[in-house]
Amino acid sequence: MFFENESDPEETPPCRLCLETEVDELISLFARCSSQQKLVSEMISEHTKLSQYEMGDMSQYICGRCLEQMDKACTFRKRCRDTNRFFTGQLLRNSLKNVDGCCRLCEDDEPDELISVFCICEGKLIADLIGQTVGLKKPVETDGLPQHICGQCLDQLSCAAQLREMILENDARTRASHVKVEEDSMNAEELFNVAEEGWSVPGVTPKVRVQRPKPQPPPEEEVDPFIYLDVPGEEGEKLQEAFETVAEGEFYEQLLFGGLICCCGKLFRGEKELQSHRGLMHAKQEVAWSSIKCNDCKKRFKSKWDLDRHRNEREKKQFYRCKICNVLTKEMTTLQIHFEFTRFHPWLEPSEAEQTKFDSVVDTLYEIDGRCCACEGEFEDAEALLEHVKEAHYDDRDDVPMFQCTICYSCFSDRKSLHQHQQSFSGTRTYQCRAENCTFKTDQRAAIRKHVESGLHCDQAGFPARYVIKELIEEFFCCMRDCNEVFPSREELEQHSSVAHEEKRTVNYHFSKDADPDYVCDLCKRLFPSAEAYKRHARSIIDRKVMCTACSQRFSTREQLNRHEKYYHLPADEKEPQVVHQCPHCPATLRTPVTLQQHIKSQHEGTAGELCKTCGKIFNTKTLLKSHETNTHMKIKPYRCNQCPISFGSKFLLQRHMIGHTDQRYPCNYCGKEYRYPNDTKRHEQAVHLNEKKFECEYCGKCFIRARDLRLHISSHTGVKLFQCMVTGCDYSTNVAKQLTAHVDEQHQMEVKDDSD
């Protein structure tokens, strides 16, 4: 992986980083690492911010072990910076989602462990370690990026931080000892001269300390990626003769340049013009901050790899020309950005075939801003505006344009200023689906692409047309349970659903993410078992004509209204007595015949119920299975406590947990003993004061309050424990779920989740 430099066998120098002398391998600081494409000294400088590795008699080698650690640290640093660049781009485009369950450094959204960046590691905040070791901006709570890192990244960050601290400490010790040796070998006159130059020498106090600044590379100037052929004089017209058309499209063409190109990007027809330009513009030597330089333009570089890239970029002679503006660029992506930001330009696809395909399924409607971006005069159409620009501003264009607006010929200092200028007069693009009876519109090109690829063409309600009756829609109702909000447009309804019901949507998405999208509601993310069920749900969002006269709540059907009035508004004396269905095999009572049959099948007939595919546990109903999955197996639980880091899969468990953060207690009505939860108080009263024990043991006649307590007691008669090991060939069983978890972890080296709650 590395190019080795052999050291002198007579005297082996120590490792520059760890100061070890007995090492198996030594590598020069100026050898190149093939995996990083950098000099070893450059890798150390980037990781520690140290830059002086050429000092006199100090060791110029490092050992193989330190080089391996440095290679890992640089790889980790590069990955972290790439991830930060991705997150920042998503944040600027307002498309960054689900940041709470994602690692800030590696982008892993399903880590085994997440640690807050504001925790302490190695005696420092993890946020400080990220800023010092990785070279990124220190994380803060308000930066909009993920606030956690995974365990694997924490280990790598800790190793990189330890390596950095060791290098800094040993480097300071080495430099101090080196200066001491030089001081001991100097005579009085040399000491005085050194003091005059700014060294700190014991016993000699210089009158003036001179600080010699180290040579630094000049700041990089932003280069305009475009070449403007439409310039005053005959230079642009003569230069166009040196181009040959290779491929041609409707709005642009690919050209091959037959002349010569300078390192600064300027084009020339012959060698004489190029040499004259270099002598005039590039003859001045830059500050010698690096020994690696280009002999043509005198520009200096950090490494030979940067110099090679500089030369290869200069030798590229393939260009793309915009036929509308007559500008050149070497990169196709740069030309696409030009078409995106410039007025009167269509969106440029990578190929003519893709452009034709897109235009066949999508109509693009342009609303062009008719103002002149130089004098802000208003014009009726594009032809009048362009004619005005030619007459009023064309003659005022610059001889050497930089970051030029191709509409008004104004020049700017950088690309950002040019883009801000263009966006102020850009107008809007609206994309509309061409499918029959589809009214989908958007100003986002990515959204129209997603819509066309999905094949779900929509009517004005925003739902697939085959599920909605065509009519004028004026009201949109929230489809979440127990929410009666009404909105005048679907956009406002979507915003309400994403903000007010974010937690419930997350839970529903956990069960519908792998299902057929035709049966999943885009608003509440619920999955429906059939097309008919989805049709009824979609209809309820736009059609609720039945109104309750007592509370003005509206419903889709008369049956829903009747159930609502009977439950909420019917006086207590007029309500029908609740029918209780007694189980013929045990004292249990059920509310409905359906729940009674489910109880008999699961508890007395041994019929298998709903199986959890994750842990194999069986539940009586789908509701219980869904509650188990959300509270046990969901990796990201949406209901978060605002007073501690715990999160839950259901709102009920969150409300039950919040009681623990209050001082409220529930006293017994008979003895005054207090409990934290009302169920505990009720169970105490039934057991101690009322002796209400409905569940009786069929073996010994002992009674219990809860069925769970009865099952635990029966296991003492039958010998069958409640929890059995699911591993084939293992007959271990226990009545305590945590003991089963410990057994599986220790005996079978497997991880299981405790779902005893």
Secondary structure, 3 states (H helix, E strand, C coil): CECCCCCCCCCCCCCCCCCCCCCCCEEECCCEECCCCEEHHHHHHHHHCCCCCCCCCCCCEEEHHHHHHHHHHHHHHHHHHHHHHHHHHHHHCCCCCCCCCCCCCCCCCCCCCEEECCCEECCEEHHHHHHHHHCCCCCCCCCCCCCEEEHHHHHHHHHHHHHHHHHHHHHHHHHHHHHHHHHHCCCHHHHHHHHHHCCCECCECCCCCCCCCCCCCCCCCCCCCCEECCCCCCHHHHHHCCEEEEEECCCEEEEEECCEECCCCCEECCHHHHHHHHHHHCCCCCCCCCCEECCCCCCEECCHHHHHHHHHHHHCCEEEEECCCCEEECCHHHHHHHHHHCCCCCCCCCCHHHHHHHHHHEEEEEECCCECCCCCCECCCHHHHHHHHHHHCHHHCCCCCCCECCCCCCECCCHHHHHHHHHCCCCEEEEEECCCCCCCEECCHHHHHHHHHHCCCECCCCCEHHHCCCCCCCCEECCCCCCCCEECCHHHHHHHHHHHCHHHHHHHHHHHCCCCHHHECCCCCCECCCHHHHHHHHHHHHCCCEECCCCCCEECCHHHHHHHHHHHCCCHHHCCCCCCEECCCCCCEECCHHHHHHHHHHHCCCCCCEECCCCCCEECCHHHHHHHHHHHCCCCCCEECCCCCCEECCHHHHHHHHHHHCCCCEECCCCCCEECCHHHHHHHHHHHHCCCCCEECCCCCCEECCHHHHHHHHHHHHCCCCEECCCCCCCCEECCHHHHHHHHHHHCCCCCCCCCC
